[in-house]
Amino acid sequence: MRTSKKHIITVSSAIVLVIVAGVLLCFFNQHRAKKADISAAKYLIETTEPVFGNEWTAFALAKGEYSCARSWIKKYKCSFEERVTSQKGEFAIYTDYSRCIIACSALGYDPQNVCGYDFTSKLNDIEKVTERGINGAVFALLALDTCNGDSELKDRYISIILSMQHESGGFGMSANVPSSDVTAMALYALAAHTDRTDVKLAVERAVLALSKVQSENGGFSSGGAENSQSLSQVIIALCTLGIDLEDARFQKNGNTLYDALMSYRNDDGGFLRTKSDDISSPSATVQVLQAFNAMKEESDAGKQ
């Protein structure tokens, strides 16, 4: 069967148009994301006090290197150092050490010498670290990875996390009740350890589990309600794993994770927790900002 030169040109032109459209859409989404993340950063600066206890906000603002946040971060660091010094490096809740170590990684502190105190040594007490369940192990592993912690200690936390995997592939506060939030957090804690066969298999099962519970509009739920926080955690997990947000497994009825996330954006630059809310949520917005940072990191990694 002969194929006319005209037909070949038409097909070639169509392919080129599809490629160009894809590139333009990608550029447009990146531009939208850049505007949205700066607006979210400004919203957090205006609504969140630069004091100890707001480590996740400090981490997100410092990690994103937002120039508008320099003054906020400077004030936060003063509060942070004052609290650490006044409490002689001691916190009642052991997950606080992990949270502070993770924040230190973006704020320029040495977690082994924060005002003269070694936060990393506290992670050796596995029993106290995991008093609050899988979250303790997840954040401890993330913290150890940010400061090149002891490999044997990391392995012990990995084992605890893997032991909490549900038969469905998901993770939860208990092994019997998986949730998209906890599954996502477990994934980005395990992402740096997929050279281990057991971790690689667990990650594959968990990614599939997330895909199965994704809603038809591209979002995610926890406690029976779709919300931006669960969605943000999933985006962070997939970016950390190097999975494209437009991966076919995470597109539902043409809706992508990015589309779903942007549907929570509010006029003041912040993000709603749920669609039924009228007011932006600082706690939701800080997780969205972390998701934007993860998207940027993944995009930058792809260019290298």
C-alpha positions in Angstrom: 0.0 0.0 0.0 1.4 3.4 -1.0 1.5 6.3 1.4 1.3 9.7 -0.2 3.9 12.4 0.6 1.0 14.7 1.6 -0.3 12.1 4.2 3.2 11.7 5.7 3.6 15.5 6.0 0.1 15.8 7.6 0.9 13.1 10.2 4.4 14.6 10.9 2.8 18.0 11.4 0.3 16.5 13.8 3.0 14.9 15.9 4.9 18.1 16.0 1.8 20.0 17.1 1.2 17.5 19.9 4.8 17.8 21.1 4.7 21.6 21.0 1.4 21.6 22.8 2.9 19.4 25.5 5.9 21.6 25.9 3.7 24.8 26.1 1.4 23.1 28.7 4.4 22.1 30.8 5.8 25.7 30.6 2.4 27.1 31.5 2.0 24.8 34.5 5.5 25.7 35.7 4.7 29.4 35.4 1.4 28.9 37.4 3.2 26.8 40.0 5.9 29.5 40.4 3.3 32.2 40.9 1.3 30.0 43.3 4.3 29.0 45.5 5.5 32.6 45.9 1.9 33.7 46.8 1.7 30.8 49.3 5.1 31.8 50.8 3.9 35.4 51.3 0.6 34.1 52.8 2.6 32.0 55.4 4.9 34.9 56.2 1.8 37.1 57.0 -0.2 34.5 59.0 2.5 32.5 60.8 4.5 33.7 63.7 8.3 33.2 63.3 8.6 31.3 66.5 9.8 27.9 67.8 7.1 25.3 67.0 6.7 26.4 63.4 9.6 24.3 62.2 7.6 23.0 59.1 7.0 26.6 58.0 10.6 27.5 58.5 11.7 24.4 56.6 9.4 25.1 53.7 10.4 28.8 53.4 14.1 28.1 53.7 14.1 25.0 51.4 12.4 27.1 48.7 14.9 29.9 49.1 12.2 32.5 48.9 13.8 36.0 49.1 10.6 37.4 50.7 11.1 35.1 53.7 14.6 36.2 54.7 13.4 38.5 57.5 10.9 35.9 58.8 13.6 33.2 58.9 16.0 35.5 60.7 13.4 36.1 63.4 12.5 32.4 63.6 16.1 31.4 64.1 16.4 33.8 67.0 13.3 32.2 68.6 14.6 28.7 67.8 18.0 29.3 69.4 16.4 30.9 72.5 14.2 27.9 73.1 16.9 25.4 72.6 19.2 27.2 75.0 16.5 27.8 77.6 15.5 24.2 77.6 19.2 23.0 77.4 18.5 21.0 74.3 15.7 18.9 75.9 12.2 18.3 74.5 9.4 16.3 76.1 8.3 14.8 72.8 10.9 12.9 70.9 9.4 13.6 67.5 10.4 17.2 68.2 14.1 16.2 67.7 13.4 14.7 64.3 11.3 17.8 63.2 14.1 20.1 64.4 16.8 18.1 62.7 14.9 18.2 59.4 14.4 22.0 59.8 18.1 22.4 60.6 19.0 20.8 57.3 17.5 23.8 55.5 18.3 26.5 58.0 22.1 26.0 58.0 22.5 24.4 61.4 24.6 21.4 62.3 22.1 19.0 64.0 25.0 17.6 66.0 25.8 21.0 67.5 22.7 23.2 67.8 23.7 25.8 70.4 26.0 23.1 71.8 23.5 20.3 71.8 23.5 17.1 69.7 19.9 16.4 68.6 20.9 13.3 66.5 21.9 11.4 69.7 18.3 11.4 70.8 17.3 9.2 67.9 19.2 6.3 69.4 16.3 5.8 71.8 14.0 4.0 69.4 11.5 3.2 72.1 10.8 6.8 72.9 11.1 7.9 69.3 8.3 5.5 68.3 6.0 6.1 71.2 3.6 7.8 68.8 3.7 5.0 66.2 4.9 4.9 62.6 5.2 8.7 62.4 8.1 8.6 64.9 10.0 6.1 62.8 9.2 7.9 59.5 10.5 11.3 60.8 13.5 9.7 62.5 14.5 8.1 59.2 14.0 11.3 57.3 16.1 13.2 59.9 18.9 10.6 59.9 19.0 10.9 56.1 19.4 14.7 56.2 22.5 14.4 58.5 24.1 11.2 57.2 23.1 9.3 60.3 24.2 5.9 61.4 23.3 3.2 58.8 22.5 0.5 61.3 20.1 2.9 63.1 18.4 3.7 59.8 17.9 0.0 59.1 16.2 -0.4 62.4 13.7 2.4 61.6 13.2 1.0 58.1 12.3 -2.4 59.6 9.7 -0.7 61.9 8.1 1.1 59.0 8.0 -2.0 56.8 6.4 -4.0 59.6 3.5 -1.5 59.6 2.6 -2.0 55.9 -1.0 -3.1 55.4 -1.9 -6.1 53.2 -3.3 -3.5 50.7 0.1 -2.0 50.3 -0.7 1.2 52.3 0.6 2.4 55.7 -1.3 3.7 58.6 -1.0 4.7 62.3 -1.8 1.1 62.9 -1.1 -1.8 60.6 -4.9 -2.4 60.3 -6.0 1.1 59.1 -4.0 2.5 56.1 -4.3 6.1 55.1 -3.1 8.1 52.1 -1.3 10.6 54.3 0.7 8.0 56.2 1.3 5.9 53.1 2.8 9.0 51.4 5.0 9.9 54.3 6.3 6.4 54.6 7.1 6.5 50.9 9.2 9.6 51.0 11.0 8.3 54.0 11.8 5.0 52.2 12.6 6.6 48.9 16.3 6.9 49.6 16.6 3.2 50.4 15.1 1.5 47.4 18.5 -0.2 46.8 17.2 -2.7 49.3 15.0 -5.3 47.7 12.5 -5.4 50.5 12.1 -1.6 50.5 11.8 -1.5 46.7 9.0 -4.1 46.7 7.2 -2.3 49.6 7.4 1.0 47.7 6.0 -0.5 44.6 3.0 -1.9 46.5 2.5 1.4 48.3 2.5 3.4 45.1 -0.1 1.0 43.6 -2.2 1.4 46.8 -2.2 5.2 46.5 -3.2 5.0 42.8 -6.2 2.8 43.8 -7.5 5.1 46.4 -7.1 8.3 44.4 -10.5 10.0 43.8 -12.0 10.5 40.4 -11.0 14.2 40.3 -7.4 13.5 41.1 -7.5 14.2 44.8 -6.9 12.2 48.0 -8.8 11.9 51.2 -8.3 11.2 54.9 -10.9 10.7 57.5 -13.5 10.4 54.7 -12.9 13.9 53.4 -10.9 15.1 50.4 -8.3 17.6 51.4 -5.2 19.5 50.2 -2.9 18.1 52.9 -3.3 14.4 51.9 -2.8 15.5 48.3 0.3 17.5 49.1 1.8 14.5 50.9 1.2 12.2 47.9 2.8 14.8 45.6 5.9 15.0 47.8 6.2 11.2 47.9 5.9 10.8 44.1 8.4 13.6 43.4 10.9 12.1 45.9 10.5 8.8 44.1 11.1 10.5 40.7 7.5 9.6 39.5 6.1 12.1 37.1 2.9 13.8 38.4 1.3 13.1 35.0 2.0 9.4 35.3 -0.9 7.5 33.9 -1.5 5.7 37.2 -2.3 9.1 38.8 -4.5 10.6 36.2 -8.3 10.2 36.8 -10.7 11.3 34.1 -8.1 13.6 32.7 -7.4 15.2 36.1 -3.8 15.3 37.3 -2.4 15.7 40.8 -1.4 19.2 39.9 -4.9 20.1 38.7 -6.3 18.8 41.9 -3.9 20.7 44.1 -4.5 24.1 42.3 -8.2 23.7 42.8 -7.6 24.4 46.6 -5.9 27.7 45.9 -7.6 30.7 47.5 -7.6 34.4 46.5 -5.4 35.4 49.4 -2.5 33.2 48.1 -3.2 30.5 50.7 -4.8 27.1 50.2 -8.0 25.7 51.6 -7.9 22.5 53.6 -11.1 21.2 52.1 -13.3 22.5 49.3 -16.1 23.3 51.8 -13.8 25.8 53.7 -14.1 29.5 53.1 -10.8 30.5 54.8 -7.2 29.5 53.9 -5.4 27.2 56.3 -1.8 27.9 57.3 -1.2 24.2 58.2 -2.5 23.2 54.8 -0.7 25.9 53.0 2.7 24.9 54.5 2.2 21.4 53.2 1.3 22.7 49.8 4.4 24.8 49.8 6.5 21.7 50.6 4.8 20.0 47.6 5.8 22.9 45.4 9.3 22.7 46.6 9.3 18.9 45.9 8.0 19.6 42.3 10.8 22.2 41.7 13.5 19.8 43.0 12.2 17.0 40.7 12.0 19.4 37.8 15.6 20.6 38.4 16.8 17.0 38.8 15.3 16.2 35.4 17.3 19.0 33.7 20.6 17.7 34.9 
